[in-house]
Amino acid sequence: VKDLEPVTLMGKFPMILIVSPNSGINSVEEFVQKTRENPGKLNYGSAGAGSPHHLAMELLKEEADIDIVHVPYRGAAPSLSDVAGGQVQAMMVDLAAGAGFIKSGKVKALAVANGSRLAQLPEVPTFAEAGYKEVEAAALVGMVATAGTPKDTIASLNKKVVEVINEPVVNKKMIDFGIEPVGNTPEEYEELLNNERERWHKLISDLKITLD
């Protein structure tokens, strides 16, 4: 807040709820029902405590009122492998990390924590479609500059970066990699950061989530 100046949100990695293909679960509704029938007995993996994957599932837990145990891993890859193998029942993952597992059928995607369906997974519904409109979560990738950078320098940098993001070839490569391209103004990015900071700090405080 004090040391950095927002330039632009370049893109975001929306989170996706996945389960093992052998779980017998085919929708968010079935996932919620099975979890409610087995409170505290099912596990979910994450890329680590405090990761977007962790907080996205905690958001779903709060909105759906379910009890499922967090198992933090050191990175998304080992967690993905254990979901595929059935050692943990579920995970929130970004498409960049999980695309290979999803497209090969090693894991099953149930819903995306995004305002709209992803171009890369058009058959996967959003959480809003399942009745959980507040479940939106993504890893954000943005550009910032040192605090005190002149406003005209910020504006010039923003213009050049956004132009590149909007170039068709670059835009397509970002989408193919699993990123939802954005490219907004410094003011819009600052407002987003403030809103996200408040939203996630409230969740962490309300649920007493441990990040260590």
Backbone hydrogen bonds, N-H to C=O, Kabsch-Sander energy under -0.5 kcal/mol:
donor,donor_aa,acceptor,acceptor_aa,energy
5,E,145,A,-3.3
7,V,143,M,-2.5
8,T,143,M,-1.5
10,M,8,T,-0.8
10,M,141,V,-1.4
11,G,141,V,-1.9
12,K,180,E,-1.5
13,F,139,A,-3.1
15,M,137,A,-2.6
16,I,93,V,-2.1
17,L,111,A,-2.7
18,I,16,I,-0.5
18,I,91,M,-3.0
19,V,108,K,-2.1
20,S,89,Q,-0.8
23,S,20,S,-1.8
31,F,27,S,-2.1
32,V,28,V,-2.9
33,Q,29,E,-2.3
34,K,30,E,-2.5
35,T,31,F,-2.2
36,R,32,V,-2.4
37,E,33,Q,-1.9
38,N,34,K,-0.8
38,N,35,T,-0.5
40,G,67,D,-2.4
41,K,38,N,-2.1
42,L,38,N,-0.7
44,Y,69,V,-2.8
45,G,90,A,-2.5
46,S,71,V,-1.1
51,S,48,G,-2.1
55,L,51,S,-2.4
56,A,52,P,-2.3
57,M,53,H,-1.5
58,E,54,H,-1.9
59,L,55,L,-2.0
60,L,56,A,-1.8
61,K,57,M,-2.7
62,E,58,E,-2.0
63,E,59,L,-2.4
64,A,60,L,-2.9
65,D,61,K,-1.0
66,I,61,K,-1.5
68,I,66,I,-0.6
69,V,42,L,-2.7
71,V,44,Y,-2.8
73,Y,46,S,-1.5
75,G,47,A,-1.7
75,G,73,Y,-1.2
79,S,75,G,-0.8
80,L,76,A,-2.8
81,S,77,A,-2.2
82,D,78,P,-1.7
83,V,79,S,-1.9
84,A,80,L,-2.6
85,G,81,S,-1.9
86,G,82,D,-0.6
86,G,83,V,-0.8
87,Q,82,D,-1.8
88,V,82,D,-1.3
89,Q,43,N,-1.2
90,A,43,N,-1.0
91,M,18,I,-1.6
92,M,45,G,-0.6
93,V,16,I,-2.5
93,V,91,M,-0.5
95,L,14,P,-0.6
98,G,94,D,-2.5
99,A,95,L,-2.4
102,I,98,G,-2.7
103,K,99,A,-3.1
104,S,100,G,-1.4
105,G,102,I,-1.0
106,K,101,F,-1.7
107,V,101,F,-1.4
108,K,19,V,-3.3
110,L,17,L,-3.3
111,A,17,L,-0.9
112,V,125,P,-2.0
113,A,15,M,-3.4
114,N,112,V,-1.7
121,L,118,L,-0.7
124,V,121,L,-1.9
127,F,112,V,-1.7
130,A,126,T,-0.7
130,A,127,F,-0.9
131,G,128,A,-1.5
132,Y,127,F,-2.7
135,V,132,Y,-1.6
136,E,134,E,-1.8
137,A,113,A,-2.0
139,A,13,F,-2.2
140,L,138,A,-0.5
141,V,11,G,-2.8
142,G,140,L,-0.6
143,M,8,T,-2.9
145,A,5,E,-2.6
147,A,3,D,-2.6
149,T,146,T,-1.8
154,I,150,P,-2.1
155,A,151,K,-2.6
156,S,152,D,-2.2
157,L,153,T,-2.5
158,N,154,I,-2.7
159,K,155,A,-2.3
160,K,156,S,-2.0
161,V,157,L,-2.5
162,V,158,N,-2.7
163,E,159,K,-2.0
164,V,160,K,-1.7
165,I,161,V,-2.5
166,N,162,V,-2.0
167,E,164,V,-1.2
171,N,167,E,-3.2
172,K,168,P,-2.3
173,K,169,V,-2.0
174,M,170,V,-2.3
175,I,171,N,-2.1
176,D,172,K,-2.8
177,F,173,K,-1.6
178,G,174,M,-0.6
178,G,175,I,-1.3
179,I,174,M,-2.8
180,E,12,K,-2.8
182,V,10,M,-2.5
183,G,9,L,-3.1
184,N,9,L,-0.7
189,Y,185,T,-2.4
190,E,186,P,-2.4
191,E,187,E,-2.2
192,L,188,E,-2.2
193,L,189,Y,-2.6
194,N,190,E,-2.2
195,N,191,E,-2.5
196,E,192,L,-3.0
197,R,193,L,-2.5
198,E,194,N,-2.1
199,R,195,N,-2.5
200,W,196,E,-2.7
201,H,197,R,-2.2
202,K,198,E,-1.9
203,L,199,R,-1.8
204,I,200,W,-2.6
205,S,201,H,-2.3
206,D,202,K,-3.2
207,L,203,L,-2.5
208,K,204,I,-0.7
209,I,204,I,-1.7
211,L,209,I,-0.5
